[in-house]
Amino acid sequence: MLSVAVYILIIICLFLSVMKYPPVALAALLCLFALKQWAQSVNAFFSLHGTLTNYLVASIVIVALVVMFFRNKPILASYPPAGWLVLALFSYSLMSILWVSNPEITYKVWLIELPYIITIILLSPLLISSTESISEGLMAFLPLGTLLALLLLFTSKWTDRGVELMGISRLRSQGNPLAVAEMAGYLMSAVVLLNFKGKWRTWQFLRWFIAAACLALAAKSGSRGQFFTMMLAAAVYLPMSRRITNPLHVVVLIVGLTFLAILGDWAFHSFSTAGDLRWQTAKMQQDVSGRFTAAFKLLEVWYKSPSAIMFGLGNSASFDPSIIGFYPHVVPLEILGEEGIVGFFLFLTSIGITLRSIFRSYKIVRFDSSKRGILAVIGAIFSFELLLCLKQGSMFGSPYLFAFMIILGKYELLLVSEQKQVARLASDAI
C-alpha cells in the first residue's frame, strides 16, 4: 500500500504544481514511461489498468494548457519551422494509408500510437511559452526524475533486463527496459548540463550522484545504446554548457569528462550483468548488423517501384509479413522506405533546421550561463534521441525526438523575441 500512496502523492503534487507552474507538465511527460513501469512493478493494480498513468499524465498536460489559456499565455505563438515540418511528415504518413499494401495494419498502429503523438509531439511544445517556462519544466524534472530513478533501482524487482511487472496472477512480465533507460538519459543530461544558481545550487553538489544513478539504471536494464549514448551526449554538450574561455576551464572540462567516464565504468561493473553476451562487442555488432539487414529488406521492396521510391510503400508497411513483418529499428531507413523520398526529405530537413536552431541559439545565450545550460540540455536530449533512432524504435516510437525538434525551434524564436524586446527597451531608454 505504501507504493500506491507514493504514486498518488506524485500525481497529486503534479496536478497542484501545474496550477501554478504549467510547464511542470513537461516533467510529467519526460517521466511518463518510468512512472508507469515503476507503478506496474510494485502493484498489480497498475498492471491491470495499464493505461491509467497515460490518462493521468495526459490530463496533467491538458490542465496545464487550460491554466495557460486563462492566464493569456501565448500557447500557439512562436511555432517554429521544424514544427511545421514534423506536422507535415506525420500528416503525409497518415495520407499514405491510401496506397499502403495492408491498410488494416496501419490503422492498428495509428490507433495505438495516436495518443502519444498528440500528447508528446503536439501538446508538449505548447507548454513552452517563454524561455523561463522551459527552465521551470526542467527544474521540476530533476526531483521527479531522481525519485523515479531511485525507486526503480531499489524498490522494483528486476529480471535479467527490465523491471518485473506484477500481474494479477503469478504470471509476470517484463517492462520495456529501453523506455526506463531513456528517462535516465534525459535526467543525466539535465543534471550534468544545467548551470545551477541560487536556491538550486544544492543540485550542483548532487549532480554526480544522480548521474551515477542514471548510468546504473541504464546498465541494470541492459540498455547498451542508452548507456553509451547518454555519456556521449553529456560529453559533447558539456563545453556548450560551461563555455570554455581560458585554460582553467579546459582543465575543469577534462576533469569532468574523466569523472564521467569513471562513473560509467563503475555503473557498468556494479549494476550490469557484465558476463552477459549482450555487452560483448561481437554480440553488439551482430545486433546492429541484423537491424540494418532488416532495414535493407524493406528498401529492397521499396526500390522495385518508381512510385514507391518517390512516395514510399506507405506508413507501417514494414509490419506487413510480405515485406519484413516488423519495424526495422533504423528510423531514417524506415522513413525512406515507408514515406519515400518525400517523407525522407521532410525528416532530414527538420533535423537540419533543428541543428541550425542550436547554433543560432548559442550565439544569443553564450554569455548567459543559465540559458546556455538549458540550451545544452534540450540539445543533448535531442541528440540522444537522434542517435538512438539509428538502432531502435520506429518513427511513431520516437515521439520525444520530434517533440524536442519543436522545442528547440521554439526556444530559438523565444530567445530572438526576448533579444528584440531588450533592444527595444534600451532604445526607448535612450
Backbone hydrogen bonds, N-H to C=O, Kabsch-Sander energy under -0.5 kcal/mol:
donor,donor_aa,acceptor,acceptor_aa,energy
5,A,1,M,-2.2
6,V,2,L,-2.3
7,Y,3,S,-2.3
8,I,4,V,-2.7
9,L,5,A,-2.4
10,I,6,V,-2.3
11,I,7,Y,-2.3
12,I,8,I,-2.8
13,C,9,L,-2.6
14,L,10,I,-2.1
15,F,11,I,-2.4
16,L,12,I,-2.7
17,S,13,C,-2.3
18,V,14,L,-2.2
19,M,15,F,-0.8
20,K,16,L,-0.7
20,K,17,S,-1.0
21,Y,17,S,-3.9
24,V,21,Y,-2.1
25,A,22,P,-2.2
26,L,23,P,-2.0
27,A,23,P,-0.6
27,A,24,V,-0.8
28,A,24,V,-1.4
29,L,25,A,-2.0
30,L,26,L,-2.2
31,C,27,A,-1.3
32,L,29,L,-1.0
35,L,31,C,-3.1
36,K,32,L,-2.3
37,Q,33,F,-2.3
38,W,34,A,-2.4
39,A,35,L,-2.3
40,Q,36,K,-2.1
41,S,37,Q,-1.5
42,V,38,W,-0.9
42,V,39,A,-0.8
43,N,39,A,-1.4
46,F,43,N,-1.0
47,S,43,N,-0.8
48,L,44,A,-2.4
49,H,45,F,-1.8
50,G,47,S,-0.7
52,L,49,H,-1.6
55,Y,51,T,-2.3
56,L,52,L,-2.4
57,V,53,T,-2.7
58,A,54,N,-2.4
59,S,55,Y,-2.2
60,I,56,L,-2.1
61,V,57,V,-2.1
62,I,58,A,-2.3
63,V,59,S,-2.8
64,A,60,I,-2.2
65,L,61,V,-2.2
66,V,62,I,-2.4
67,V,63,V,-2.5
68,M,64,A,-2.2
69,F,65,L,-2.3
70,F,66,V,-2.3
71,R,67,V,-1.2
72,N,69,F,-1.5
73,K,68,M,-2.9
75,I,73,K,-2.1
79,Y,76,L,-0.6
83,G,80,P,-0.5
84,W,80,P,-1.5
85,L,81,P,-2.1
86,V,82,A,-2.3
87,L,83,G,-2.5
88,A,84,W,-2.3
89,L,85,L,-2.4
90,F,86,V,-2.3
91,S,87,L,-2.3
92,Y,88,A,-2.6
93,S,89,L,-2.3
94,L,90,F,-1.8
95,M,91,S,-2.2
96,S,92,Y,-1.6
97,I,94,L,-1.5
98,L,95,M,-2.0
99,W,96,S,-1.4
100,V,96,S,-0.9
101,S,313,L,-0.5
105,I,102,N,-1.0
106,T,102,N,-1.2
107,Y,103,P,-2.7
108,K,104,E,-1.9
109,V,105,I,-2.3
110,W,106,T,-2.7
111,L,107,Y,-2.3
112,I,108,K,-1.9
113,E,109,V,-2.5
114,L,110,W,-2.4
116,Y,113,E,-0.6
117,I,113,E,-2.2
118,I,114,L,-2.7
119,T,115,P,-2.5
120,I,116,Y,-2.5
121,I,116,Y,-0.9
121,I,117,I,-0.9
122,L,117,I,-1.8
123,L,118,I,-2.1
124,S,119,T,-1.1
126,L,123,L,-1.1
127,L,123,L,-0.6
127,L,124,S,-1.3
128,I,125,P,-1.4
129,S,127,L,-0.9
134,I,130,S,-1.1
135,S,131,T,-1.1
136,E,132,E,-2.4
137,G,133,S,-2.2
138,L,134,I,-2.2
139,M,135,S,-2.5
140,A,136,E,-1.8
141,F,137,G,-1.5
142,L,138,L,-1.4
144,L,140,A,-1.4
145,G,141,F,-3.3
146,T,142,L,-2.3
147,L,143,P,-2.3
148,L,144,L,-2.2
149,A,145,G,-2.4
150,L,146,T,-2.2
151,L,147,L,-2.5
152,L,148,L,-2.7
153,L,149,A,-1.9
154,F,150,L,-2.4
155,T,151,L,-2.4
156,S,151,L,-0.9
159,T,162,G,-3.0
164,E,157,K,-3.4
165,L,163,V,-0.6
165,L,173,S,-3.3
166,M,40,Q,-2.6
169,S,171,L,-0.5
173,S,165,L,-1.4
175,G,163,V,-3.0
180,V,176,N,-1.2
181,A,177,P,-2.2
182,E,178,L,-1.9
183,M,179,A,-1.7
184,A,180,V,-1.7
185,G,181,A,-1.8
186,Y,182,E,-2.3
187,L,183,M,-2.5
188,M,184,A,-2.5
189,S,185,G,-2.1
190,A,186,Y,-2.2
191,V,187,L,-2.8
192,V,188,M,-2.1
193,L,189,S,-1.9
194,L,190,A,-1.9
196,F,194,L,-0.7
200,W,197,K,-2.1
201,R,198,G,-1.9
203,W,200,W,-1.6
204,Q,201,R,-1.4
205,F,201,R,-0.6
205,F,202,T,-1.2
206,L,202,T,-1.3
207,R,203,W,-1.6
209,F,206,L,-0.7
210,I,206,L,-2.3
211,A,207,R,-2.6
212,A,208,W,-1.8
213,A,209,F,-1.8
214,C,210,I,-2.2
215,L,211,A,-2.4
216,A,212,A,-2.4
217,L,213,A,-2.2
218,A,214,C,-2.1
219,A,215,L,-2.6
220,K,216,A,-2.9
221,S,217,L,-1.6
222,G,219,A,-1.1
223,S,218,A,-1.9
224,R,222,G,-1.5
227,F,223,S,-2.4
228,F,224,R,-2.2
229,T,225,G,-2.6
230,M,226,Q,-2.3
231,M,227,F,-0.9
232,L,228,F,-2.0
233,A,229,T,-2.8
234,A,230,M,-1.9
235,A,231,M,-2.3
236,V,232,L,-2.6
237,Y,233,A,-2.0
238,L,234,A,-1.1
241,S,237,Y,-2.3
242,R,238,L,-2.5
243,R,239,P,-2.1
245,T,243,R,-0.7
249,H,246,N,-0.8
250,V,246,N,-1.3
251,V,247,P,-2.0
252,V,248,L,-2.5
253,L,249,H,-2.5
254,I,250,V,-2.5
255,V,251,V,-2.4
256,G,252,V,-2.5
257,L,253,L,-2.6
258,T,254,I,-2.4
259,F,255,V,-2.5
260,L,256,G,-2.0
261,A,257,L,-2.1
262,I,258,T,-2.2
263,L,259,F,-2.4
264,G,260,L,-2.2
265,D,261,A,-2.2
266,W,262,I,-2.4
267,A,263,L,-2.9
268,F,264,G,-2.3
269,H,265,D,-2.1
270,S,266,W,-1.9
271,F,267,A,-2.3
272,S,267,A,-0.6
272,S,268,F,-1.5
274,A,272,S,-1.6
276,D,273,T,-3.0
279,W,276,D,-1.4
280,Q,277,L,-1.7
284,M,280,Q,-2.3
285,Q,281,T,-2.6
286,Q,282,A,-2.0
287,D,283,K,-2.4
288,V,284,M,-2.4
289,S,285,Q,-2.4
290,G,286,Q,-2.3
291,R,287,D,-2.0
292,F,288,V,-2.1
293,T,289,S,-2.2
294,A,290,G,-1.9
295,A,291,R,-2.0
296,F,292,F,-2.4
297,K,293,T,-1.5
298,L,294,A,-1.7
299,L,295,A,-2.1
300,E,296,F,-1.8
301,V,297,K,-1.4
302,W,298,L,-2.3
303,Y,299,L,-2.5
304,K,300,E,-0.5
304,K,301,V,-0.9
305,S,302,W,-1.1
309,I,305,S,-2.3
310,M,306,P,-1.5
311,F,307,S,-3.3
312,G,308,A,-2.4
313,L,337,G,-2.3
314,G,338,E,-2.6
315,N,93,S,-0.6
317,A,314,G,-1.8
319,F,316,S,-1.4
320,D,317,A,-1.8
323,I,320,D,-2.4
324,I,318,S,-0.8
324,I,320,D,-1.0
325,G,318,S,-1.2
325,G,320,D,-1.4
326,F,318,S,-1.0
331,V,329,H,-0.6
331,V,389,C,-2.6
334,E,330,V,-2.3
335,I,331,V,-2.8
336,L,332,P,-2.1
337,G,333,L,-2.3
338,E,334,E,-2.9
339,E,335,I,-2.9
340,G,335,I,-0.5
340,G,336,L,-0.8
341,I,309,I,-1.9
342,V,310,M,-2.1
343,G,339,E,-2.0
344,F,340,G,-2.6
345,F,341,I,-2.4
346,L,342,V,-1.8
347,F,343,G,-2.3
348,L,344,F,-2.7
349,T,345,F,-2.6
350,S,346,L,-2.0
351,I,347,F,-1.8
352,G,348,L,-2.6
353,I,349,T,-2.5
354,T,350,S,-1.8
355,L,351,I,-2.4
356,R,352,G,-2.0
357,S,353,I,-2.0
358,I,354,T,-1.8
359,F,355,L,-1.9
360,R,356,R,-2.7
361,S,357,S,-2.7
362,Y,358,I,-2.0
363,K,359,F,-1.4
364,I,360,R,-0.9
364,I,361,S,-0.7
365,V,361,S,-2.2
366,R,362,Y,-1.2
368,D,365,V,-2.1
369,S,367,F,-0.6
372,R,368,D,-2.4
373,G,369,S,-2.1
374,I,370,S,-1.9
375,L,371,K,-2.4
376,A,372,R,-2.2
377,V,373,G,-2.1
378,I,374,I,-2.5
379,G,375,L,-2.3
380,A,376,A,-2.3
381,I,377,V,-2.5
382,F,378,I,-1.9
383,S,379,G,-2.5
384,F,380,A,-2.8
385,E,381,I,-2.4
386,L,382,F,-2.4
387,L,383,S,-2.5
388,L,384,F,-1.9
389,C,385,E,-1.9
390,L,387,L,-1.3
391,K,388,L,-2.1
392,Q,388,L,-1.1
398,S,395,M,-1.1
401,L,398,S,-0.6
402,F,398,S,-1.2
403,A,399,P,-2.3
404,F,400,Y,-2.3
405,M,401,L,-1.1
406,I,402,F,-1.7
407,I,403,A,-2.4
408,L,404,F,-2.1
409,G,405,M,-1.7
410,K,406,I,-2.6
411,Y,407,I,-2.5
412,E,408,L,-1.9
413,L,409,G,-2.0
414,L,410,K,-2.7
415,L,411,Y,-2.2
416,V,412,E,-2.4
417,S,413,L,-2.3
418,E,414,L,-2.5
419,Q,415,L,-2.4
420,K,416,V,-2.3
421,Q,417,S,-2.1
422,V,418,E,-2.4
423,A,419,Q,-2.1
424,R,420,K,-2.3
425,L,421,Q,-2.4
426,A,422,V,-2.3
427,S,423,A,-2.1
428,D,424,R,-2.4
429,A,425,L,-2.1
430,I,426,A,-1.5
